[in-house]
Amino acid sequence: MYEIDPARTDLIREFEAKPGGPYSAELTLVVNRLRLLPLAERHVLVCRKRGREWVLAKMPPRRGAPVALIEDHVFADYADAVREVFRRRWSAATGRGAGRGAAEG
């Protein structure tokens, strides 16, 4: 399985700049790897108001159980919501923070 290099903060900046893509080949590998995190480590978005409101949520450890909404993370901008999911998944996969706007090392 593809291993993410936590030192590649350039990939974080690339994602932050264009969360909807298109991505470079290397960032595509990272995004695909982040989609394969174990359920218990995976953050997702739940749309509460179509096209207007998304809330961050955490997947349950087993399929079929309800997701846990993180009520203090509600977004009116989809791109901002996607960035937050990326940051959390990056942290779960690498053990290092992805920062907000600028990458942490």
Residue pairs with C-beta under 8 A, 6 or more apart in sequence:
1 33
1 36
2 29
2 30
2 32
2 33
3 33
4 30
4 33
4 34
4 90
4 93
4 94
6 94
6 95
6 96
7 105
8 26
8 30
9 99
9 103
9 104
9 105
10 103
11 24
11 26
11 27
11 30
12 86
12 87
12 90
12 98
12 99
12 103
13 102
13 103
14 23
14 24
14 27
15 23
15 27
15 30
15 31
15 83
15 86
16 83
16 86
16 101
16 103
19 79
19 82
19 83
19 86
20 79
20 82
23 31
30 90
31 86
33 93
34 86
34 89
34 90
34 93
37 89
37 92
37 93
39 59
39 60
39 61
39 62
39 63
40 59
40 60
40 61
41 89
41 92
41 93
42 58
42 59
42 89
42 92
43 56
43 57
43 58
43 59
43 84
43 85
43 88
43 89
43 92
44 56
44 57
44 58
44 59
44 67
44 85
45 54
45 55
45 56
45 57
45 75
45 81
45 82
45 85
46 54
46 55
46 56
46 57
46 67
46 69
47 53
47 54
48 54
48 55
48 74
52 76
53 74
53 75
53 76
54 74
54 75
54 78
54 81
55 69
55 70
55 71
55 73
55 74
55 75
56 69
56 70
56 73
56 74
56 75
56 81
56 84
56 85
56 88
57 67
57 68
57 69
57 70
58 67
58 68
58 70
59 67
60 66
60 67
60 68
73 84
75 81
75 84
86 98
87 97
87 98
87 99
87 100
90 96
90 97
90 98
91 97
91 98
96 104
96 105
97 104
98 104
